[in-house]
Amino acid sequence: MTRILWILYRKAPSAIILEDNHGVDAVEYALEADMSITFIGLLQDMVTRVRKDNAKKKASRKLMQARSQLEQMMDAPGDTAYS
């Protein structure tokens, strides 16, 4: 089972953090299925990594968007406030 989890993590990491229609995620299902503590710990670590990576990506996108907007303001014709 751990091998399958690693494959999923490598190929589709976002799938690990998804919830079903009832708001239940993979960690909760693993707990209900009486999976080993080792497996649940690994799954929780993967969930944490995916969430951190997603947060970094979101912050990077916001930064790039802010830079783009600033560049557009600086390049606006007739704008002498920054010249």
N, C-alpha and C positions, 0 to 999 in steps of 0.2 A: 504494500500500500504506500509506503514511503517513496518508493521509486516512482509511482504514478504521480504522487504529489510534486516531486521534483520536476517531472516532465511538464506538468501543468504550470508550475511556477516559471519555468524557463520559456514555455511557448505562449502562455496567456496569463501573465501575472495578475491582471485585473480580475480574472475569474475567481481568484481566491478571496477577494473582498466583496464580491457580489452577495446580495441578499435575495431570497425568494419573495414571492408575493405576500408572505406572512411576516417578512422582516427577519427571517432566520438566516444566519450566515454559516459558512463552513465550520467555524469553530464550534458553534452551538450544535450543529449536526454531529460533529465528531464527539462532543461530550455525551449527547444522547445515545450515540452508538457504542458507548463505552470503549472508545479507542484508547490506546495506551497514553500515559502521561507524556512519554517521549514524543509520540506522534502529535499530540495536541500542542506541546511546547514548540515543536518544529513549525507547525501550522501557524501558531501565534507569532513566531518570529518572522515568518514569511509575510503575514498580514501587516506587521509593523513596518517591514522593509518596503512593501508595496505602497503603503500609505505615505511613508516618508518620501519615497521617490515621486509619488504623485504630487505631494506638496511642493517639492523642489521644482518640478516641471511647471506647476501652476505659478509659482513665484517668478520663475524665469520668463514665462509668457507675459506676465504682468509687467515685468521690467522691460522686456522688448517692446511691448505696446507703449509704455510710457516714453521710452527713448524715441520711438517712431513719431509719437505725437509732438514731442519736443522738437525734433528735427523739422517736422512740418511747420511748426510755429516759427522756427528760426528762418526757414526758407520762404516764408510767405512774402509775396511781392508787396512792396510799399510799406513793409513793417520796418521801421527804423529804430524801434525801441531797443533792439539788441545789437545794433550796428556800432 
